[in-house]
Structure formats: structure tokens, C-alpha cells
Amino acid sequence: MTLDELLLEWSYRSQKGYPSLDNPSDVSLLEEILDELKLPTQEILSSLKEQVTISTDDEIEDNEEFDSEEEQTPNEEPPGEKDNDDELSQISGGSVEYDNLIKKTLGVDIIPTSNQSYKFSKTTFIEQVKGDDLKVWKDLWEAKPDKKTEKGVETAGVGKGEVSLYWLYHYSKSNVKVDEGRENDDPDLFFNGDGVEVKAYKSHNSKLSIGRYGADKENLRLLSVIFGISTLARVFGGDGGDKTVNPTNFSGNDLIKAFEHVIAFSDVDLEQLSDLYPVFNDIKNNVDYLDSMLSYTTAEEGALAMARKFLKDKLERKPGDGNHLVNLKKDGSMKFFHVTFAALDNEKILDNMGSSQSAMKLNFTKTFG
């Protein structure tokens, strides 16, 4: 069993669909799986705890920040401190936990404010941190609150730059009320009530991860059927199975090749074959399941239907149709992508998406502008 297969099995068996090393019941479940496979349980658990954190399905390593240090823009108005509690109280809402974290990180009693204004609109746009705001932005870049269940231990659910972004918009003249969104499957932040999912990758223009999909059991089943039938067809055809292409690792165009095999099986009288070989009855049931879930007549239509369903189901939760995903850089560059489901109906979507180690990735620039 490969690592991907082990993680997939662990996800299937976990109660929430996405296991966590912080959850004793999930750890016990992993121990049970490792014992079944006769693998060195304690050695693997120790290694996992030292090297990785597996938490919610979106807590993947999406914080590969760009570390270049650009010169600060001169002659901009610097951020100042509120002079008294009455003035500070004019900023409504926000997060008490994030506010206390900002004070602790900056070593201040009163949170500094910015005289700058930053854009936020129902569009895709690029913004840049201005002047002396950049120093506060960088000072807060790696700030993380404690886990809600374990004081003194930083949470993995808050990525780099998230607290910086919270401060920048909530404590400036941007007319944006910012709240944290770490409850259940919420986006990272809310800007005036609209969800904003935060990432920190080196480039705005590369494929950005939108998280793991261990909880998407329906889509996992569909992908397993699609690639399972494709692998079976390859074996029957003498090509052998391609171990690099599977439900957790594939490109968008791999879906087209897989659906070619699915359609080939659909053209066979599987019901008649099942009288001789019962395994074909299972194949027929799986093909029927695909037909009931997706509408398609060609391989490309099937691939597009699967890709769009998968992406829409994922983005519906974070950040939501009509909301934003923002990619941040430590140098202060921000690109806000206006996520709309209509943009996913583009026929080029297969060129812009894929999966790696159970994490769905999408080129947001090519998709949303």
C-alpha cells in the first residue's frame, strides 16, 4: 500500500472524512490500520508527528511564501497608534483573539492603525501594501493563534499572512470589517460578511491548492470508479496500469483518457458478460453509477462534467460562489480572485486543474483572470 492509499483509507474510516493527529480517535484508527497491514505502528506514528501535521482537509502546505525583501515605498503616511480607547472603539467587529495576537506579536498595548485605503470589490484585482504598513505586514506574517483545544500550541489552521491581511484591512481606511472564520468549514476570513480564503504561494500565476478532498467521499468514489475502470481497461489491453495516475494524482487531461475507457466499457454488453463472469456485473453497476451522477456522451464531456462538479463542490465551501480567494506574498503583493462558478464552465478548465497527493489544484489566474 502506498502512502496515498494509506491516507485515503484513513480518511474513509475517519468520522469526519479528514483525519487529524490531534484527535485521539483518529490516531487509534490509524494504529488499527497499521496493525492490519503489519507495519511498525509506533515508528510510523512518531515519524508522522515529527514531520507533518494532518488536520482539516484544507490544512495542506499552502504557505510557500515569496521571501524577497523589496524596498519600502517612501513618502507614504505611516501607520499610527490609536490615542485612546474611545478612538479604538470606532473600529467595530473583528476578532478578539486576532487582536490580542497582534498586540502580543508587535509588543504593544494599542494596535497600530494605517492611514492608507486598500481596494476590495466584487472583481479580480491586485493590491500592494503601501509605505510603512509593510513593516507591520512582515512583522505579523508568521503570527498564528493557539489551537482552540490546546493552549500554547500554534494552530495549523491559520496560514502565513492571514493575520497580516486581517490587520491591513480591518485597521486601515478601507471601510472593510474583517472577521475570522475558523469555525467548521468556513473560509479563513470574512470581509464585510463575504468569504475570503487565504493562500501564500510564490506566484499568483501558478496552480494554487484549494485543499485536500478527504471529506468529499462522493467525488472520491466517482474518481475511483473512473480511474479504476481505466486501469482495468489498460490491463485487459495489455498496457498495464499507470500507477502515477489515480484518484489522488491526476491532471485534468488524464480524465479524458480515463473516460475513453469508461465509454468503451459502456459500449459492451456487460449484462450478458456478467452471466459468465460476475466481475462484469460490478463494472456495469459502476458505469451505471457514473451515468446517474454525470451527464456526458463523449470522453471530453465526461471529463469536463467530473472536473466541474469536483471544483464547484470544493469551492462552494471555501470561499463560496461569488466570494474571493486571495494569494499573498511577504513583499506585500496581493491578488484577489473573484471566484464565480460561471468561470468554471470554460472548456479550457481541464488544462488548468489537477490533483497531487489528494490536494486539488487550480490555476486561478487562467480561470478567474
N, C-alpha and C positions, 0 to 999 in steps of 0.2 A: 504493500500500500504506500502510495506517495504521500508527501506532506499535504498537498492539496486535497487528496482523497480523505486523509485523516481529519483535516479541518472541516471538510464538507460533512463527514459523518458525525463529527462532534456537533456541528451546527444543527443537523437534522434532529439529533436526540435532545438538544437543549430545549428547555421550556419556552424561551423567548425566541429561539431561532438564531441567536447570536451569543455564543458563549463568552464568559469573562473569567479570567484567572482570579478576579477579586470575589467571585461568587463560589462559596464552598460547595454548593450542589453541583455546579458546573465542573469544578475540579474533580469531585468524586466521580462524575460521569466520564471525564477524560481518563481517570485511573482505571475505570471499568473497561473502557475501550482498549487501553494499552494492555491490560491483563489478558483480554480476549485474544489480542494479537501476539501475546507472549513477548512483549517488548519491555526493556528496562524502564519501568514506570517512574521511579524516583529520579533517575538520572535525566530522563526527558523533561519531567516537571521542573526540576532545578534549572535545567538549561533554558526552558521557556521563561521562567520567572526572571532570570538574569538578563535575557536578551530581548524579549518582546513583551508588549502589553496587548492582550486581546480583550477589547472591551466591546462597545456597541458596534453595529455593522458599519458605522461611518468613522470610527476612530482608527483610520489607517494612517500611514505616514504621508500626510498631505501637506507637510510643512517644510519643504525643501527651499528655504528662503535664499534670496539673492543677497550676497554679503558685501557687494561693492559699497564703498562709502563715498557718496558724492558730496561736493562742497555745498554748504547751506547757502540758499539764496540770500544775498544781502538786502538791507534796506526794507525788510518786511517788519510789520508790527509784531513784537514779541508777545508770547502768552504771559498773562499776569495772574496774580492770585486774587481771589475774592477778598474784599476788605473786611466783611463781616458776615455773620450767619444770615441776616436778612437778605443780603445780596445773593448769597449762595442758594437760598431757598427759592429764588426766582426760577432756577432750573428744576423743573418738575420731573417726576418719574425717575427712570434709571434703575440701577442695581446697587443696593446697599453693599452687597458682597464685593462687586467690582470696585465701587468707590473706596471701600476700606483697603482693598488690594492695591489700588493706585496710590493711596496715601502711604501705605507701608513700603511699596517699591520705590517711590520717589523720596521718602523720608520727610514728608510734610504733614501738617495738620489740616491744611486747606488745599483742596485740589486746584491746580493752576488752570486758568481758562485761556482760550485763544480769541484774539480779535479778528481772526480770519473767518471766511464763509466758504463752505465746500458744497459742491453740487450733489443733489440727489433727485433723480427724476425717473419716470417710467420709460427709460430708454437704456441702451447700452452706451456707456461713456467711460472715459479715462479721466482720472483726477490725480493731482500731485500734492503731497504735503508741503506746506509753504513755510519758509523762514524758520524761525526758532521753534515752531511746532515740531520740526523734525527731530530735535533733541529729545523732547518728551516721547515722541513716537518710538524712537530707538530705545529709550530707557525702559519703556513698557513692553517692548517687542516679545520678550520671552516670559512675561508675567503670567502666572496661572494660579487660580484659586485652589484651595484644598478640595479633596473629594468630599462630597456631602456626607459620606458614610464613614470617613476616616480622616480626622483632623491631623494636620502635619504632613499629609501625603498629597502631593500635587495631582490633580486630576489629569487624565489623558484626553478628556473630552473637550478641552479648550486648546486650540492650536496657536501657533506663533502669530502675533499681530492682531489677535482678536481683541485683546484689552486695549491695544493702541487705537484700533478703529473705534471702539466704544468711546474712548476719551475724546478722540478727534471730532466726532460728530456731536456727541452729547454736550461737550463743554466748549463749543465754538458758536459762532453766529450763523450756524447752518439751518436753524429752525427745524432740527430733527430731534425727536425724543427717542432715545435708544434704550431698549430693554434687553436683558439676556434671555436666551431661550433654551436652557439646558434641561427642560422637562420632557420626558418621554421621547418622542421623535421630532421635537421642534427644530427649526433652523437655529443656527448659532445665536443670531441677534434678530431683533425686530426694530426697524426704522419706521417710526410713526405707524406701528402696527403691521407693517409689511415684512415678511420673512427675508432675511439676508444670510445666506450660507457663506462661511469664510474659508478660503484656502490660501496657502502661501507657497506657491511654486516659483521656480526660477524664471519662467517665461509665461506671459499672458497668452501666447500663441500656440503652446503645445497642448497635448491632451491632458486634461485635468481630471483627477479622480473624483467621482461623485459617491464613493464609498463602497463598502462590501455589501454583498447581497445575500448573506446567510439567512436573513429573515424572509426573503422573497421566495417562499417554498413553491408557489405556483409556477413562477418563471424558471426556477431551478429544475422543476420537473419537466417543463416544456423543453428546456435546453438539453436535459439529459436524454429525452426521447429523440430529439433531433440528431444530436451527435452520436447517440447510441445506435440508431438505425444507420447512420452514415458509416460508422465503424464496422458494423455488421456487413454492409454492402461492400466495403473495401476488402474485408476478409473473404467474402464469397467470390469477389472478383480477382482474388489473388494478389491484391496490392498490399495487404496487411493494414493494421490500424495505425493512424498517425497519433502517437502518444502526446505530441505537443499541442494538438487541438482537442479540446474537451470543454465541458460546460463552464469551467473556471478560467480557461485560457483560450481566447479566440479573437480574431479580427472580425470586423463587420462582414467583410467579403467571404470569410470562411463559412458564414451562414448560407450564402448562395450555393456553395459546393455541397454543403450538407443537405440542403433542401432538394438538390438534384437527385440525391439518393432516395430521399423520402418520397418524391414523386414517382421515381422508378418503382419503388415497392407498391405505391398506390395503384399502379397500372397492372399489378399482378393479382391473380385471383387467390388472395391469401386465405379466403374461407375454404376453398377447395383443398389447398395445400395443408390447412390445419387438420383436415381429416386424416392425413397421412403423418404429418409432423406437428404435434401440439404446439411447438415453439412458435409456429406461424400464427397461431391464434393470439398469442401475446403481442406479436408485431402488429397484427391487424387492429387490436384494441388500442395500441399506442398511436397508430396512424389515425384512427377514428377520433382519438382524444385531441390530436393536433387539429384535425379538421373542425372539431367543435369549438376550439378556442381561437383559431386564426382563420382569416378569410384570404385565400390565395388560390391561384390556378397555375402559376409558374413559380420556378425556383426563386426568382428575384422578388416576386410579390410576397412569397412566404418569408424570405429573409427580411424584407422591409417591415412586414407585419410584426415579426418577432422583435426586431430591433426597436421599433416604435413603442410597442407595448412595454418592453423592458424599461426603456428610458423614461417613458411617461409615468409608469408605476413608481420608479425610483425618485424622479424629480417632483412628483406630486407631494411627497412627504417633505422633501428638502430641496429647494426652498419653497416650492409650490408654483403652480402656473401663474404667470404674471408678476412673480417676485424676482429677486436678484441672487446671483452667486457672484461674489467678488474675489478676485485674486490680488493678493497684497505682496509687495516687496519691501525689504527692510530699508531700501533707499527712498521710500515714500511714494512709490508709484502704485496706483490702484486702478484696476479695471473692473467696473461693474457690468455684469452681463444680465440683460433683461431676458429672463427665461420665459419663453412662450411655447406652448405645445404646437402651435401652428408652424413654428420654425422646424420642428422635428418631422414634418411631413415632406421636407425636402428630399428628393430622390438620391441626393449625394450623401445622406446620413450614414450609409454603410462605410463610406471612406473615412468618416470622422469619428467612429466609435470602435470600441473593442473591450476586452476584459483581460486582466492579468492577475493571477493568483486571487481569484474571486472578487476583484475590485473592478467595477465598471469605470471606464474612462471615456471622455468625450472631448473633442476639440471645440471648445466654446466659441472661439473666435470665428471659426469657419461656419459654425451653426447659428450663432446669435449676433454675429457682427463684431 
